[in-house]
Structure formats: C-alpha cells, structure tokens
Amino acid sequence: MTPFKEQLLNIEVISEDGIKEIKEQLNIQYETLSSKEKASILAKTIHQIIDQSLPNFSKETKRSIRMELMNKKLSANSLSISANDIIESSIGLATREEIEQELPQWVYKKADTDIKVSEFNIASLLNSYSKSEITYPIASDEYEPISITSTNKRGMWQKYRSLFLGAAAIISITFVMIIFLERPVQEPGDYAKGQTAENKEAVANQRIHNNLPSYLQYEQVDDKDLREWLNGRKSILAEEPYYSSIINAASEFNIDPLLLFAITGQEQGFVSKEHVNAEKIANNPFNVFHSWEDFNTNISESSRIAARTIVNLSKDRPKEADPFQWINRKYAEDPNWWIGVSTIYKQLEGVAQ
C-alpha cells in the first residue's frame, strides 16, 4: 500500500460515531415514529452529509457517487466513509474533467498536501484503477447488488451511465417519498398585522403541547428591540429568512423564541455576518446533528429540529430540576452548556419582553 493511499484511508469523512450520534438525536426528536420512518429520515440526513463531503462535482455526479457509497457501505454493514472511498468512487463515476480539475483540489484540502503532489497522486491512482469491480443498485423495494467487471472503469461507466442514473433516481425518489416531511403551520408572522383575536386564538391552539415551564412557553417578543439587539452584534439572524424561521418554529412548538435565540448565542455567538462562513453557519446555528458543517440544511428545518428536540427533552422533568440543565443532559456534551444558555436567555428577556 502506498503512503498516499494509507493516508487517505486514515482520513475519516463520515464516522460510525457521527452516524450513531445522529441516530440518537433522531430517537429523541422523533420518538413516536416507527423504525421505518426514522430510518427514512436517517437516510435523508446521511445523503445530505455525503453530498456536502464530496468534491465540487456536478449534482449528477454527486448523486451517482453517493448512491454507490451508500450501496457499498450498507452491503458491508458499515457507514464509515474515508477519503479513499470517495476517491475510488469518484474515479469510477466522475468525468475526466471533474477528476483532473476538482479531485486534486479536494485531496489538497483533505490531506493537507501540496496541490502538485495531489495532482501527481491522483494521476497515479487513475492508472492503478485500470481494473476494478463496481456495484450498481437496481430499482426495487429489496434490491440485490449487480456486479459488473470492466478493464476500463471510466469507459464502462459511460456505457452504463443511463442505466445507473435511472436506477439511482428511482431509489432516491423512493427514499424521498417515505421521508417524514412536515410543513410548518402558518404562524403569526405570516399574517397581516391586523390579525383578529379569533385568528390569534386559532394559531395558539395549533401549537404543540410540551412540558416546559410556563415561562419558557411561547410568548410574542418585541421584534423591533430584538432585531436591533441582534444587529448590534452584527448577527445575520436579524435578517430574513433566519429571524422569521426561528420565530415560526418557536410558535409551532410552543417555545419562547428567546430560548431558541439563546441556543444560537451559546452555539454560534448569534452568527456574526463578518464570519467567512456566516451564511452556511446560519443554516444550522443550533448545531443539530452534531454541527453546521456535518448537517448544513436550511434555517427552517434546523429551527424545527432544535425546537422538537427541546420539546422532547423537556419531558419527565422533575419539578425541582432546572429546565435548562434538564435539556442539557442530551442536547450538548458540555455539562456547562445550560449555564451559558440560561445566562443568554435572561439577557434577552431584558431586551425583548
């Protein structure tokens, strides 16, 4: 084994521990769902993580690589994916232009090596993979892998490209169709300011019951003061769609919006607009599913996941237990996380309530 390949094998892009952590969070957030429904949500999450981990290939190429990796790893009963796994699939499924232009850049970042060295190593790998076996998924509810051996992997891929993409698309659609999707209920922010008392009561009745103490349940905040306070900290969360998404998730799950904002403060310092990755971090400022880097979704989804997690973790809380500390048991590894969140929450109370 070459030192380069050994280095790639040691670079873990997706780990078993990371997947285990996601499973644990899903069990907390969707405890009432069936195992099949949870598995569907897990599949969607893993799909997103893999796509975000791949080189800057086209969507079509990323989809093909993701499906092959999923098929290989599920067949091997493992979801640990190394940089070497990604390179092997890339060489088989990406175009030559993508391999030559994007793969060296990706290796350069992952392996922390000189770009020229990366280009040389990729060229060497291209020659070493002249004969290889690829497994393709076929479209069925319970599919068996089809093995096809070729003396020229890239040439063979062109021949079977349409077949593979068709099967991959069908399987992807199958996953998506069974994903547990929920649309947020319409919230106060979605109505005109002249909303009637009857409409306000109807919205309140739609809110999800939870076991949080009354002072942490939904209460309308002073939008003007809260936005000004966030802007004073150069927070991107004062802008749209971030601000309204957090408010709407809080209303839907009957949580004080200030609690959600306090968590973003503890996790990401309210996401300063000056941060080079501000827009990406703002997609998941709660760090649900481990971190914004591992799970970069959108602010609406991450807000709802965070809110659902809070609701589920607040169950069975003894009356004498601090609600922030009780949530801390499973929301964060840091045992002092709750102290920061509660301190920020109290600060926000003085601003927007």
N, C-alpha and C positions, 0 to 999 in steps of 0.2 A: 504494500500500500504506500502510495506517495505521501510525503509530509503534507502536501496541499490537501489531498483528499481526507487525510486524517483530521486536519484542521476543520474542514467543512463538516465532518461527521460530529465533531465536538461542539459545533455552533447550533444550539437548540433554538429553532424559530418558534415552535409550539411545543410546550412540555406537557407531560402527563399530569404534573401537579397543577398547571394552569387550567387544564380541562377539568380536573377534579374540583377545583375551586369554583369554576363556572357551574358545574353540576350542583354543588352545594347551594349556590345562590339561587339557582332555578328552583330547587326544592323549597327554599324559603319563600320566594316570590310567588310561586305557582303551586303551593302545597295541595290545593284542591283539585288540580288537574290529574288526568290519568298519566300513566307512564308513557304511553304512546304520544300524548300531547306534549309532555315535557321533552321527549326525545326529538320531536319535531322542532321545538324551539331551540334545543341544543344544536341541532343540525344547522339551522339558520345562523346561529351565533358563530359556529365553527367556520361556516362558509365565509362569513364576513372577515373573521380573523385571518383566514388563509389568504383571501383576496388582498387584504391590506399588507400582508407579509411578502407578497410576490414582487418581482422586478416590475418596472414600468412597461409592461406589455399591453397589448390591446385587450379589450374586455373579452373578446372571443378566445384569445389565447389563455387569459387568466382562468376563464370558465373551464376550459379543457384541462388545464393543469390541476385546477382544484378538484375536478371530478376524478382524475387519475389518482391523485394523492389520497382522496377520501376512500376510493375503492381499494387501493393498495393497503392502506393503514387499517381499514375496517376488516379486511380479509386477514390481516396479521394480528387483529385484536389489539391494536395499538394506535394511539393518535398523537404520538410524539413525532414531530417533523423536524428534521435537521436541514441545514443549508444544503447538504449533499443531496437530500431527497428532492429538494426544489430544483437544483441544477440538473439532476438526472431527468426529471420530467420536462424541464424547460428545453433541454437539448432534443428531446423527442418530439415536443409539441409546438414549440415556438418557431417562428420563421427564422431563416438565417440572418436576416437584417436585425431582428429583435435580439437574437443571440449575440451577434457581434457588437451591437450598439448598447444594449441595455444590461445584458448579463455581467459584463466586466465591471460596470458601474455599481451594480448590486453587490457583487463579490467584494469590490473595493471597500464598500461601507461595512459589510458584514465581517469580513476577515481582517479589516484594518491593514491592508497591504497596498503596495504601490499599484497605480492603475495599469502601468505597463506590465507588471508582473501578473496582474489579474487577466489581462488580455492574453498573455502567453499561456497561462494555466488553462484558460477556457479553450484556447486553440488545441492544447494538448488533450483536454478531455473530449473534445469533438472527435479526435482521431481514435481515442480509446473506446468510445462507444459505437464503434462501427457495427457491432453485432450485439443485439440486445433483445430482450423479450418485454413486450408491453401488454398490459392487461386492460381491456376495454369493458366498460359496463354496458349492458344491454337493457332496453326499456321493458321492465316487467315489475310486478309487485315484489317478487322474490327472485332476484337475478343471480345467475352464476357467472363468474368471470370467463371471458373468452380470451385465450392466449394466442397471440399471433407473433411469430418469429420472423425477423427480416434481417438481411445482411446490410441493409441501408435504412436505418431508423427514420431519417428525415424524409427519404424518398417514399418509404412505405406510408408515413404519416400523410403525405399529400394524397395518396391513393385512397386511404380510408378516412380522410378528413370529414367528408359529408356524413358518412355513417356514424362516426364518433360524435360529431356535434349534434346530430339529430337525436341520438340516444341520450347524450348528456342533457340536452334541452328538455327532453321528456322527463328525465329523472329530476332535474331541477324544478320543473313545474310541479311534479308530484310532491316534492318537499314543500314547496311554497303553498300549495293548495291545502296542506294539512297543518300549516303553521297556525298557531293560536294568535289570531290577529284581533285586536280590539281598536275601535275608533273612540277617541275621547269624546265624552258627552259635550254638548255645547256649553260653554262656560260664561260667566258674567262678562268677561272681556270681549266676548263675541257679539254681545247685544249692544244696541244703541244706549246712550246714557239715559234716555228717558224711559228705561225699563219699568214696568209696572210692579207693584208689590206682589201680585199673583205670580208673575214670571219669576221673580226672585225666590219666592217660596218653592216654586216648582223645581228650580235649579238646586236649591238646598236639599230638597227631598231626594234628588238623584245622587247625592254624594254618598260615598261608600262608608258604611259604619266601621268604626275602629275602636280600639281600646286605649287610645291615647287619653291623657287627662284633658279636661275641657279647655284648659288654656293653650293646649297645643293643637286643638282642632281648628278648622278653617275659620278665618276671620278676615274680612276685607282690609287691605292695607292702604296706606296713603301712597298711591302710585307716584305722585309728584315728588314727595320727600324721599322715597326710597330710590327712585331713579337718580335724583340729584346726588344722593349719598354715594350710590354706585359710580356715577360719573366722576365724583370727586376722587375716586380711587382708580379712575381710568378703566373701569370694568366694562368689558364687552357685553356682559349680561344685562346692562341697562338698555341695550339695543334690541331690536327685533331680528329674528323671531325668538330670541332667547328669553327675554323678560316675560312675554305673554305665555310662552310654553311652560315656564316654571309656575306661573300663577295658575294656569289652567289645570296642570297636574295636581297642584295643591288643592284646588277646589274639588276636582273629581274624587280625590281620595280623602277629602275632609281633613286636610292637614294645614296648619298655619303656614302660609307661604314663607314666612321668615325662617322657619325651620329648614326648608329646602335651601334657601339662600345661605343660611348659616353653614350648611354642609359644604356648599360650593366654596365658602370662605375658608373652611378648615382644609378642604382637599386641594383647592387650587388658587387660594388667595383671590377669589372672585374673578379670576382670569383677566389679567391686565391686557389691554389692547396692544401694549408695547411688546408683549411676548411674541417671538417669531412664529410660534405655533398657536396663536390665540384662537383662530377660527376652528382649528382641529380640537383643541382642548375644550372649547365651548360646546362642542357636540356631546361631550360627556364630562362635565365639570364635577360630577359626583363620583367619578371613577368606579362606576358599576362594572361588574365583570372584570375586576382587577384594576384596570386603568384605562385612561382615554386612548393610550397607544394600542392596547390589545383589543379594545372594543370601541371603534370610532364610528358611531352610528349617527344620530341626529338629536338635537336637544329635546324634541318632543318625546322620542322614545326613551332616552336616558332619564328624563324627568319623571316619566311614568313608572319606569323600573325602580328608580330610587324611592318614589312615593309608595309604591306597592311593597317594597322591602321594609320601609318604616312601619307600614300598617301591620304587616305580618309579624315583624319582630316585636311589636308592642303588645302582642297577645300574651296572656298569662302572667302579666307583670304584677308582682305583689304590690299592695298599696304603699308599702314603705319604701319600695325601690325607686330610685331616681329614674325617670323615663329616658333621659339621655344615656345614662350608664347602662340601662337595660338594653337599649338598642345597640350600644357599643359591643355587646357580647359577640355578635356575629357580623356586624356591619364592617368593622375595622379590626385589624390585627393589633394596632396600637392600643393598649389598655387605657391610655390617657386621652384618646380621641374625643371622648364625650366631654371632657373638661373644656377643650377648645371650642367645640360646637356650642355648648351651653353658654360660654362666655360671649361668643359672637352673637348668639341669639338674643341675649339680654341687651347687648349693644344695639342691635337692630330694633328691638322693642322701643327703645328711646327715640328712634328715628322715625319709624313709620306707623306707629299705633297710637 
